[in-house]
Amino acid sequence: MTRTPAGRLFRTATGHDLVLTRTFRAPAADVWASLTESERTARWFGPWEGDAGPDRTIRVQMAYEEEQPWCDVHIDACEPRRRLAVSTTDSYGTWLLEFALTETDGSTELRFVQHLDSVEGIAEMGAGWEYYLDMFVAARDGSPRPQFDEYHPAMQPYYEGLVAEAAPHA
């Protein structure tokens, strides 16, 4: 299956924001549950454990990565059914991630943002987030799970093009 990348890159005062969206014919409360309840996150990203809440750290298992590693995820902000901001640090650096939900007329838009201080590696990151968000869609609607090789390396040129477009012009 051919997947169409949809991420966008925006300049910010501190770097760039990589933004991807998905829309669901469901109330925000239900989409929020898929985003925050361990039993449901296990279906598309991985389970988590700990005492979740603002300014707390939980452990998340990346169930669809090689070796299924666990990582610490700090909850930077949590506004139920509206916004979740988290951060984590690994060998690649610090990841600042945000999920925002907007419900309109029975549909909910999920807006995912990765706040970047550098666009290095964006081709891999963009393809990875497209994959995980489509895993989220599949977990919600019961469709077959996507395969990562449908995203990477096929989406690399698209995301490299976003970086070229965002570069300052002389």
C-alpha positions in Angstrom: 0.0 0.0 0.0 1.2 3.5 -0.8 1.0 5.9 2.1 0.8 9.7 1.5 2.8 11.8 4.0 0.9 14.7 5.5 3.3 16.3 8.0 4.0 20.0 7.9 7.0 21.9 9.3 6.6 25.4 10.9 9.3 27.8 12.1 9.1 28.8 15.7 11.1 31.1 17.9 13.1 28.1 19.2 13.4 26.0 16.1 10.6 24.1 14.2 7.4 22.3 14.9 6.6 19.1 13.0 2.8 18.9 12.9 0.7 15.9 11.8 -3.1 15.5 12.1 -5.7 12.8 12.0 -9.5 13.1 12.3 -11.9 10.7 13.9 -15.6 10.4 13.8 -15.8 10.1 17.6 -16.1 12.4 20.6 -12.9 13.8 22.1 -13.4 11.8 25.3 -13.1 8.5 23.3 -10.0 9.7 21.3 -8.5 10.9 24.6 -9.0 7.5 26.1 -7.1 5.9 23.2 -4.3 8.4 23.8 -4.0 8.0 27.6 -5.3 4.6 28.9 -2.5 2.0 29.1 -4.7 -0.8 27.8 -5.5 1.3 24.7 -2.1 2.8 24.1 -0.8 -0.8 24.1 -2.7 -1.3 20.8 -0.8 1.3 18.9 2.4 2.4 20.7 2.8 0.4 23.9 1.6 0.0 27.4 2.6 2.3 30.2 3.0 2.0 34.0 3.2 4.5 36.9 1.1 7.2 38.5 0.2 9.5 35.7 -0.5 13.2 36.2 1.0 16.6 35.5 4.7 16.9 36.4 5.0 13.2 37.0 7.0 10.6 35.1 5.6 7.3 33.8 7.4 4.4 32.1 6.3 3.5 28.5 7.1 0.4 26.6 7.7 1.0 22.9 6.0 -2.3 21.9 6.5 -1.8 18.1 10.2 -1.1 18.2 13.1 -3.6 18.1 13.7 -5.1 21.5 10.5 -3.3 22.8 12.4 -0.9 25.1 11.0 0.9 28.1 11.5 4.7 28.5 10.7 7.3 31.0 8.1 9.9 29.8 7.6 13.1 31.8 4.0 14.5 31.7 4.6 18.2 31.1 0.9 19.2 30.8 -2.4 17.4 30.9 -5.7 18.9 30.2 -8.1 16.0 29.9 -9.8 15.6 26.5 -7.9 18.6 25.2 -4.1 18.5 25.5 -1.3 16.3 26.5 2.4 17.4 26.4 5.2 15.0 27.3 8.9 14.9 27.1 11.5 12.1 27.1 15.3 11.9 26.7 17.1 9.1 24.9 20.4 8.6 23.0 19.0 10.8 20.2 18.2 13.7 22.4 15.2 15.2 24.1 11.8 14.7 22.5 9.1 17.3 23.2 5.7 16.0 22.1 2.2 17.5 22.2 -1.2 16.1 21.4 -4.2 18.4 21.1 -7.8 17.4 20.5 -10.5 19.6 19.0 -14.0 18.3 18.8 -16.4 19.7 16.2 -19.9 18.3 15.2 -19.1 14.7 16.5 -15.6 14.5 14.9 -12.3 15.0 16.7 -9.1 16.2 15.2 -5.9 15.0 16.8 -3.0 17.4 16.2 0.3 15.9 17.0 3.3 18.3 17.4 7.0 17.5 17.9 8.9 20.6 19.0 12.3 20.5 17.4 15.4 22.5 18.1 17.1 20.9 15.0 15.6 19.4 11.8 18.4 16.8 11.7 16.8 13.4 11.3 13.4 14.7 10.4 13.0 12.3 7.4 13.1 9.4 9.8 11.1 11.1 12.5 8.4 12.2 10.1 8.0 8.7 8.7 8.0 7.3 12.2 5.2 9.6 13.4 3.1 9.0 10.3 3.4 5.2 11.1 2.5 5.6 14.7 -0.5 7.9 14.0 -1.7 5.4 11.4 -1.2 2.6 14.0 -3.4 4.8 16.3 -6.1 5.0 13.5 -5.9 1.2 13.0 -6.2 0.5 16.7 -9.3 2.7 16.8 -11.1 1.5 13.7 -10.0 -2.1 13.6 -8.3 -1.9 10.2 -5.1 -3.8 9.6 -2.0 -2.5 11.2 0.3 -0.7 8.8 3.8 -2.0 8.1 6.8 0.3 8.8 8.3 -0.4 5.4 5.3 1.4 3.9 6.7 4.6 5.5 10.4 4.4 5.5 12.3 5.0 3.3 9.4 6.0 1.0 8.6 9.2 2.9 12.2 10.4 3.3 12.1 12.7 0.2 8.9 14.3 1.3 10.3 15.2 4.8 13.6 16.3 3.3 11.7 18.6 1.0 10.0 20.2 4.1 13.4 21.0 5.5 14.4 22.6 2.2 11.2 24.7 2.0 11.8 25.9 5.6 15.4 26.9 5.0 16.0 30.6 5.1 16.3 32.1 1.6 19.3 34.3 0.7 
